[in-house]
Amino acid sequence: RESLKNIKNYNIAVINGKEDKNLDNLVIKHNPKIKIFNSYYKIKNIETLKNLKFLAFSGIADNNSFFELLNNNNLNIIDTIEFKDHHNFSENDLQSLLKESSNLNASLITTEKNYSNINEKFRKNIYYTELDLIIKNYEKFLNEIN
């Protein structure tokens, strides 16, 4: 999320997602001394989510990354609905989502961040992903920050 011009101020970069040597090289170009670590998200509650059909929705900066995470973990995603980052889910939004999921005979799923911002009376009808951030070469990463 940091701009490239600020990379020169850092010792470590953690890049989340698919490893991309072109991106690594671009970061190194702006700071040849930086140590790069790659990371990815692991769904902690995957067993709860298996064997269900979902209408996935989210209102985060990169909705597609959430939808890809679900698909990459072989969850049965029937359809997706995107909202803008930091969307404040109204009762109308949630009623509409519930109706659409019912029409699809699917459950609703969202991010943990979005779930925490949803009115409690709707939460019992919505699943969310609990994530762990996995940093590759974690011991080396810890040594660098220590």
MODELLER restraints for C-alpha pairs under 7 A, 6 or more apart:
rsr = mdl.restraints
at = mdl.atoms
rsr.add(forms.Gaussian(group=physical.xy_distance, feature=features.Distance(at['CA:4:A'], at['CA:27:A']), mean=6.98, stdev=0.5))
rsr.add(forms.Gaussian(group=physical.xy_distance, feature=features.Distance(at['CA:4:A'], at['CA:30:A']), mean=6.86, stdev=0.5))
rsr.add(forms.Gaussian(group=physical.xy_distance, feature=features.Distance(at['CA:7:A'], at['CA:30:A']), mean=6.33, stdev=0.5))
rsr.add(forms.Gaussian(group=physical.xy_distance, feature=features.Distance(at['CA:7:A'], at['CA:31:A']), mean=6.29, stdev=0.5))
rsr.add(forms.Gaussian(group=physical.xy_distance, feature=features.Distance(at['CA:8:A'], at['CA:30:A']), mean=6.02, stdev=0.5))
rsr.add(forms.Gaussian(group=physical.xy_distance, feature=features.Distance(at['CA:8:A'], at['CA:31:A']), mean=4.95, stdev=0.5))
rsr.add(forms.Gaussian(group=physical.xy_distance, feature=features.Distance(at['CA:10:A'], at['CA:34:A']), mean=6.77, stdev=0.5))
rsr.add(forms.Gaussian(group=physical.xy_distance, feature=features.Distance(at['CA:11:A'], at['CA:33:A']), mean=6.99, stdev=0.5))
rsr.add(forms.Gaussian(group=physical.xy_distance, feature=features.Distance(at['CA:11:A'], at['CA:34:A']), mean=4.82, stdev=0.5))
rsr.add(forms.Gaussian(group=physical.xy_distance, feature=features.Distance(at['CA:11:A'], at['CA:35:A']), mean=6.23, stdev=0.5))
rsr.add(forms.Gaussian(group=physical.xy_distance, feature=features.Distance(at['CA:12:A'], at['CA:34:A']), mean=5.39, stdev=0.5))
rsr.add(forms.Gaussian(group=physical.xy_distance, feature=features.Distance(at['CA:12:A'], at['CA:35:A']), mean=4.78, stdev=0.5))
rsr.add(forms.Gaussian(group=physical.xy_distance, feature=features.Distance(at['CA:12:A'], at['CA:36:A']), mean=5.91, stdev=0.5))
rsr.add(forms.Gaussian(group=physical.xy_distance, feature=features.Distance(at['CA:13:A'], at['CA:34:A']), mean=6.89, stdev=0.5))
rsr.add(forms.Gaussian(group=physical.xy_distance, feature=features.Distance(at['CA:13:A'], at['CA:35:A']), mean=6.23, stdev=0.5))
rsr.add(forms.Gaussian(group=physical.xy_distance, feature=features.Distance(at['CA:13:A'], at['CA:36:A']), mean=4.85, stdev=0.5))
rsr.add(forms.Gaussian(group=physical.xy_distance, feature=features.Distance(at['CA:13:A'], at['CA:37:A']), mean=6.18, stdev=0.5))
rsr.add(forms.Gaussian(group=physical.xy_distance, feature=features.Distance(at['CA:14:A'], at['CA:36:A']), mean=5.97, stdev=0.5))
rsr.add(forms.Gaussian(group=physical.xy_distance, feature=features.Distance(at['CA:14:A'], at['CA:37:A']), mean=4.81, stdev=0.5))
rsr.add(forms.Gaussian(group=physical.xy_distance, feature=features.Distance(at['CA:14:A'], at['CA:38:A']), mean=5.59, stdev=0.5))
rsr.add(forms.Gaussian(group=physical.xy_distance, feature=features.Distance(at['CA:14:A'], at['CA:39:A']), mean=6.64, stdev=0.5))
rsr.add(forms.Gaussian(group=physical.xy_distance, feature=features.Distance(at['CA:15:A'], at['CA:37:A']), mean=6.26, stdev=0.5))
rsr.add(forms.Gaussian(group=physical.xy_distance, feature=features.Distance(at['CA:15:A'], at['CA:38:A']), mean=4.87, stdev=0.5))
rsr.add(forms.Gaussian(group=physical.xy_distance, feature=features.Distance(at['CA:15:A'], at['CA:39:A']), mean=6.00, stdev=0.5))
rsr.add(forms.Gaussian(group=physical.xy_distance, feature=features.Distance(at['CA:16:A'], at['CA:38:A']), mean=5.78, stdev=0.5))
rsr.add(forms.Gaussian(group=physical.xy_distance, feature=features.Distance(at['CA:16:A'], at['CA:39:A']), mean=4.57, stdev=0.5))
rsr.add(forms.Gaussian(group=physical.xy_distance, feature=features.Distance(at['CA:16:A'], at['CA:40:A']), mean=5.32, stdev=0.5))
rsr.add(forms.Gaussian(group=physical.xy_distance, feature=features.Distance(at['CA:17:A'], at['CA:39:A']), mean=6.27, stdev=0.5))
rsr.add(forms.Gaussian(group=physical.xy_distance, feature=features.Distance(at['CA:17:A'], at['CA:40:A']), mean=5.25, stdev=0.5))
rsr.add(forms.Gaussian(group=physical.xy_distance, feature=features.Distance(at['CA:19:A'], at['CA:38:A']), mean=6.74, stdev=0.5))
rsr.add(forms.Gaussian(group=physical.xy_distance, feature=features.Distance(at['CA:28:A'], at['CA:34:A']), mean=6.51, stdev=0.5))
rsr.add(forms.Gaussian(group=physical.xy_distance, feature=features.Distance(at['CA:37:A'], at['CA:135:A']), mean=6.86, stdev=0.5))
rsr.add(forms.Gaussian(group=physical.xy_distance, feature=features.Distance(at['CA:37:A'], at['CA:136:A']), mean=6.48, stdev=0.5))
rsr.add(forms.Gaussian(group=physical.xy_distance, feature=features.Distance(at['CA:38:A'], at['CA:135:A']), mean=6.01, stdev=0.5))
rsr.add(forms.Gaussian(group=physical.xy_distance, feature=features.Distance(at['CA:38:A'], at['CA:136:A']), mean=5.66, stdev=0.5))
rsr.add(forms.Gaussian(group=physical.xy_distance, feature=features.Distance(at['CA:39:A'], at['CA:133:A']), mean=6.73, stdev=0.5))
rsr.add(forms.Gaussian(group=physical.xy_distance, feature=features.Distance(at['CA:39:A'], at['CA:134:A']), mean=5.38, stdev=0.5))
rsr.add(forms.Gaussian(group=physical.xy_distance, feature=features.Distance(at['CA:39:A'], at['CA:135:A']), mean=4.27, stdev=0.5))
rsr.add(forms.Gaussian(group=physical.xy_distance, feature=features.Distance(at['CA:39:A'], at['CA:136:A']), mean=5.73, stdev=0.5))
rsr.add(forms.Gaussian(group=physical.xy_distance, feature=features.Distance(at['CA:40:A'], at['CA:133:A']), mean=5.88, stdev=0.5))
rsr.add(forms.Gaussian(group=physical.xy_distance, feature=features.Distance(at['CA:40:A'], at['CA:134:A']), mean=5.39, stdev=0.5))
rsr.add(forms.Gaussian(group=physical.xy_distance, feature=features.Distance(at['CA:40:A'], at['CA:135:A']), mean=6.74, stdev=0.5))
rsr.add(forms.Gaussian(group=physical.xy_distance, feature=features.Distance(at['CA:41:A'], at['CA:131:A']), mean=6.07, stdev=0.5))
rsr.add(forms.Gaussian(group=physical.xy_distance, feature=features.Distance(at['CA:41:A'], at['CA:132:A']), mean=5.62, stdev=0.5))
rsr.add(forms.Gaussian(group=physical.xy_distance, feature=features.Distance(at['CA:41:A'], at['CA:133:A']), mean=4.73, stdev=0.5))
rsr.add(forms.Gaussian(group=physical.xy_distance, feature=features.Distance(at['CA:41:A'], at['CA:134:A']), mean=5.98, stdev=0.5))
rsr.add(forms.Gaussian(group=physical.xy_distance, feature=features.Distance(at['CA:42:A'], at['CA:131:A']), mean=5.53, stdev=0.5))
rsr.add(forms.Gaussian(group=physical.xy_distance, feature=features.Distance(at['CA:42:A'], at['CA:132:A']), mean=5.18, stdev=0.5))
rsr.add(forms.Gaussian(group=physical.xy_distance, feature=features.Distance(at['CA:42:A'], at['CA:133:A']), mean=6.44, stdev=0.5))
rsr.add(forms.Gaussian(group=physical.xy_distance, feature=features.Distance(at['CA:42:A'], at['CA:134:A']), mean=6.85, stdev=0.5))
rsr.add(forms.Gaussian(group=physical.xy_distance, feature=features.Distance(at['CA:43:A'], at['CA:129:A']), mean=6.22, stdev=0.5))
rsr.add(forms.Gaussian(group=physical.xy_distance, feature=features.Distance(at['CA:43:A'], at['CA:130:A']), mean=5.73, stdev=0.5))
rsr.add(forms.Gaussian(group=physical.xy_distance, feature=features.Distance(at['CA:43:A'], at['CA:131:A']), mean=4.68, stdev=0.5))
rsr.add(forms.Gaussian(group=physical.xy_distance, feature=features.Distance(at['CA:43:A'], at['CA:132:A']), mean=6.48, stdev=0.5))
rsr.add(forms.Gaussian(group=physical.xy_distance, feature=features.Distance(at['CA:44:A'], at['CA:130:A']), mean=5.37, stdev=0.5))
rsr.add(forms.Gaussian(group=physical.xy_distance, feature=features.Distance(at['CA:44:A'], at['CA:131:A']), mean=5.48, stdev=0.5))
rsr.add(forms.Gaussian(group=physical.xy_distance, feature=features.Distance(at['CA:44:A'], at['CA:132:A']), mean=6.44, stdev=0.5))
rsr.add(forms.Gaussian(group=physical.xy_distance, feature=features.Distance(at['CA:45:A'], at['CA:129:A']), mean=6.61, stdev=0.5))
rsr.add(forms.Gaussian(group=physical.xy_distance, feature=features.Distance(at['CA:45:A'], at['CA:130:A']), mean=5.82, stdev=0.5))
rsr.add(forms.Gaussian(group=physical.xy_distance, feature=features.Distance(at['CA:50:A'], at['CA:75:A']), mean=6.19, stdev=0.5))
rsr.add(forms.Gaussian(group=physical.xy_distance, feature=features.Distance(at['CA:52:A'], at['CA:76:A']), mean=6.48, stdev=0.5))
rsr.add(forms.Gaussian(group=physical.xy_distance, feature=features.Distance(at['CA:53:A'], at['CA:76:A']), mean=4.96, stdev=0.5))
rsr.add(forms.Gaussian(group=physical.xy_distance, feature=features.Distance(at['CA:53:A'], at['CA:77:A']), mean=6.03, stdev=0.5))
rsr.add(forms.Gaussian(group=physical.xy_distance, feature=features.Distance(at['CA:53:A'], at['CA:78:A']), mean=6.52, stdev=0.5))
rsr.add(forms.Gaussian(group=physical.xy_distance, feature=features.Distance(at['CA:53:A'], at['CA:106:A']), mean=4.88, stdev=0.5))
rsr.add(forms.Gaussian(group=physical.xy_distance, feature=features.Distance(at['CA:53:A'], at['CA:107:A']), mean=6.07, stdev=0.5))
rsr.add(forms.Gaussian(group=physical.xy_distance, feature=features.Distance(at['CA:54:A'], at['CA:76:A']), mean=6.10, stdev=0.5))
rsr.add(forms.Gaussian(group=physical.xy_distance, feature=features.Distance(at['CA:54:A'], at['CA:77:A']), mean=4.85, stdev=0.5))
rsr.add(forms.Gaussian(group=physical.xy_distance, feature=features.Distance(at['CA:54:A'], at['CA:78:A']), mean=5.73, stdev=0.5))
rsr.add(forms.Gaussian(group=physical.xy_distance, feature=features.Distance(at['CA:54:A'], at['CA:106:A']), mean=4.86, stdev=0.5))
rsr.add(forms.Gaussian(group=physical.xy_distance, feature=features.Distance(at['CA:54:A'], at['CA:107:A']), mean=4.70, stdev=0.5))
rsr.add(forms.Gaussian(group=physical.xy_distance, feature=features.Distance(at['CA:54:A'], at['CA:108:A']), mean=5.45, stdev=0.5))
rsr.add(forms.Gaussian(group=physical.xy_distance, feature=features.Distance(at['CA:54:A'], at['CA:109:A']), mean=6.23, stdev=0.5))
rsr.add(forms.Gaussian(group=physical.xy_distance, feature=features.Distance(at['CA:55:A'], at['CA:77:A']), mean=6.05, stdev=0.5))
rsr.add(forms.Gaussian(group=physical.xy_distance, feature=features.Distance(at['CA:55:A'], at['CA:78:A']), mean=5.69, stdev=0.5))
rsr.add(forms.Gaussian(group=physical.xy_distance, feature=features.Distance(at['CA:55:A'], at['CA:79:A']), mean=5.02, stdev=0.5))
rsr.add(forms.Gaussian(group=physical.xy_distance, feature=features.Distance(at['CA:55:A'], at['CA:80:A']), mean=5.67, stdev=0.5))
rsr.add(forms.Gaussian(group=physical.xy_distance, feature=features.Distance(at['CA:55:A'], at['CA:101:A']), mean=5.81, stdev=0.5))
rsr.add(forms.Gaussian(group=physical.xy_distance, feature=features.Distance(at['CA:55:A'], at['CA:106:A']), mean=6.04, stdev=0.5))
rsr.add(forms.Gaussian(group=physical.xy_distance, feature=features.Distance(at['CA:55:A'], at['CA:107:A']), mean=6.04, stdev=0.5))
rsr.add(forms.Gaussian(group=physical.xy_distance, feature=features.Distance(at['CA:55:A'], at['CA:108:A']), mean=4.96, stdev=0.5))
rsr.add(forms.Gaussian(group=physical.xy_distance, feature=features.Distance(at['CA:55:A'], at['CA:109:A']), mean=6.31, stdev=0.5))
rsr.add(forms.Gaussian(group=physical.xy_distance, feature=features.Distance(at['CA:56:A'], at['CA:77:A']), mean=6.67, stdev=0.5))
rsr.add(forms.Gaussian(group=physical.xy_distance, feature=features.Distance(at['CA:56:A'], at['CA:79:A']), mean=6.36, stdev=0.5))
rsr.add(forms.Gaussian(group=physical.xy_distance, feature=features.Distance(at['CA:56:A'], at['CA:80:A']), mean=4.69, stdev=0.5))
rsr.add(forms.Gaussian(group=physical.xy_distance, feature=features.Distance(at['CA:56:A'], at['CA:81:A']), mean=6.33, stdev=0.5))
rsr.add(forms.Gaussian(group=physical.xy_distance, feature=features.Distance(at['CA:56:A'], at['CA:108:A']), mean=5.86, stdev=0.5))
rsr.add(forms.Gaussian(group=physical.xy_distance, feature=features.Distance(at['CA:56:A'], at['CA:109:A']), mean=4.83, stdev=0.5))
rsr.add(forms.Gaussian(group=physical.xy_distance, feature=features.Distance(at['CA:56:A'], at['CA:110:A']), mean=5.80, stdev=0.5))
rsr.add(forms.Gaussian(group=physical.xy_distance, feature=features.Distance(at['CA:57:A'], at['CA:80:A']), mean=5.57, stdev=0.5))
rsr.add(forms.Gaussian(group=physical.xy_distance, feature=features.Distance(at['CA:57:A'], at['CA:81:A']), mean=4.65, stdev=0.5))
rsr.add(forms.Gaussian(group=physical.xy_distance, feature=features.Distance(at['CA:57:A'], at['CA:82:A']), mean=5.75, stdev=0.5))
rsr.add(forms.Gaussian(group=physical.xy_distance, feature=features.Distance(at['CA:57:A'], at['CA:109:A']), mean=6.40, stdev=0.5))
rsr.add(forms.Gaussian(group=physical.xy_distance, feature=features.Distance(at['CA:57:A'], at['CA:110:A']), mean=5.25, stdev=0.5))
rsr.add(forms.Gaussian(group=physical.xy_distance, feature=features.Distance(at['CA:58:A'], at['CA:81:A']), mean=6.85, stdev=0.5))
rsr.add(forms.Gaussian(group=physical.xy_distance, feature=features.Distance(at['CA:58:A'], at['CA:82:A']), mean=5.53, stdev=0.5))
rsr.add(forms.Gaussian(group=physical.xy_distance, feature=features.Distance(at['CA:58:A'], at['CA:83:A']), mean=5.94, stdev=0.5))
rsr.add(forms.Gaussian(group=physical.xy_distance, feature=features.Distance(at['CA:58:A'], at['CA:110:A']), mean=5.52, stdev=0.5))
rsr.add(forms.Gaussian(group=physical.xy_distance, feature=features.Distance(at['CA:58:A'], at['CA:111:A']), mean=6.37, stdev=0.5))
rsr.add(forms.Gaussian(group=physical.xy_distance, feature=features.Distance(at['CA:58:A'], at['CA:114:A']), mean=6.61, stdev=0.5))
rsr.add(forms.Gaussian(group=physical.xy_distance, feature=features.Distance(at['CA:59:A'], at['CA:82:A']), mean=6.15, stdev=0.5))
rsr.add(forms.Gaussian(group=physical.xy_distance, feature=features.Distance(at['CA:59:A'], at['CA:83:A']), mean=4.34, stdev=0.5))
rsr.add(forms.Gaussian(group=physical.xy_distance, feature=features.Distance(at['CA:59:A'], at['CA:84:A']), mean=5.00, stdev=0.5))
rsr.add(forms.Gaussian(group=physical.xy_distance, feature=features.Distance(at['CA:59:A'], at['CA:85:A']), mean=4.69, stdev=0.5))
rsr.add(forms.Gaussian(group=physical.xy_distance, feature=features.Distance(at['CA:59:A'], at['CA:86:A']), mean=5.91, stdev=0.5))
rsr.add(forms.Gaussian(group=physical.xy_distance, feature=features.Distance(at['CA:59:A'], at['CA:87:A']), mean=5.41, stdev=0.5))
rsr.add(forms.Gaussian(group=physical.xy_distance, feature=features.Distance(at['CA:59:A'], at['CA:114:A']), mean=6.74, stdev=0.5))
rsr.add(forms.Gaussian(group=physical.xy_distance, feature=features.Distance(at['CA:60:A'], at['CA:84:A']), mean=6.45, stdev=0.5))
rsr.add(forms.Gaussian(group=physical.xy_distance, feature=features.Distance(at['CA:60:A'], at['CA:85:A']), mean=4.10, stdev=0.5))
rsr.add(forms.Gaussian(group=physical.xy_distance, feature=features.Distance(at['CA:60:A'], at['CA:86:A']), mean=6.15, stdev=0.5))
rsr.add(forms.Gaussian(group=physical.xy_distance, feature=features.Distance(at['CA:61:A'], at['CA:85:A']), mean=4.85, stdev=0.5))
rsr.add(forms.Gaussian(group=physical.xy_distance, feature=features.Distance(at['CA:63:A'], at['CA:82:A']), mean=6.34, stdev=0.5))
rsr.add(forms.Gaussian(group=physical.xy_distance, feature=features.Distance(at['CA:71:A'], at['CA:77:A']), mean=6.98, stdev=0.5))
rsr.add(forms.Gaussian(group=physical.xy_distance, feature=features.Distance(at['CA:89:A'], at['CA:118:A']), mean=6.31, stdev=0.5))
rsr.add(forms.Gaussian(group=physical.xy_distance, feature=features.Distance(at['CA:101:A'], at['CA:107:A']), mean=5.88, stdev=0.5))
rsr.add(forms.Gaussian(group=physical.xy_distance, feature=features.Distance(at['CA:101:A'], at['CA:108:A']), mean=6.32, stdev=0.5))
rsr.add(forms.Gaussian(group=physical.xy_distance, feature=features.Distance(at['CA:107:A'], at['CA:126:A']), mean=6.95, stdev=0.5))
rsr.add(forms.Gaussian(group=physical.xy_distance, feature=features.Distance(at['CA:108:A'], at['CA:126:A']), mean=5.01, stdev=0.5))
rsr.add(forms.Gaussian(group=physical.xy_distance, feature=features.Distance(at['CA:108:A'], at['CA:127:A']), mean=6.01, stdev=0.5))
rsr.add(forms.Gaussian(group=physical.xy_distance, feature=features.Distance(at['CA:109:A'], at['CA:126:A']), mean=5.66, stdev=0.5))
rsr.add(forms.Gaussian(group=physical.xy_distance, feature=features.Distance(at['CA:109:A'], at['CA:127:A']), mean=4.53, stdev=0.5))
rsr.add(forms.Gaussian(group=physical.xy_distance, feature=features.Distance(at['CA:109:A'], at['CA:128:A']), mean=5.15, stdev=0.5))
rsr.add(forms.Gaussian(group=physical.xy_distance, feature=features.Distance(at['CA:110:A'], at['CA:127:A']), mean=6.46, stdev=0.5))
rsr.add(forms.Gaussian(group=physical.xy_distance, feature=features.Distance(at['CA:110:A'], at['CA:128:A']), mean=4.79, stdev=0.5))
rsr.add(forms.Gaussian(group=physical.xy_distance, feature=features.Distance(at['CA:110:A'], at['CA:129:A']), mean=6.71, stdev=0.5))
rsr.add(forms.Gaussian(group=physical.xy_distance, feature=features.Distance(at['CA:111:A'], at['CA:128:A']), mean=5.24, stdev=0.5))
rsr.add(forms.Gaussian(group=physical.xy_distance, feature=features.Distance(at['CA:111:A'], at['CA:129:A']), mean=5.50, stdev=0.5))
rsr.add(forms.Gaussian(group=physical.xy_distance, feature=features.Distance(at['CA:112:A'], at['CA:128:A']), mean=5.35, stdev=0.5))
rsr.add(forms.Gaussian(group=physical.xy_distance, feature=features.Distance(at['CA:112:A'], at['CA:129:A']), mean=5.70, stdev=0.5))
rsr.add(forms.Gaussian(group=physical.xy_distance, feature=features.Distance(at['CA:112:A'], at['CA:130:A']), mean=6.24, stdev=0.5))
rsr.add(forms.Gaussian(group=physical.xy_distance, feature=features.Distance(at['CA:115:A'], at['CA:128:A']), mean=6.49, stdev=0.5))
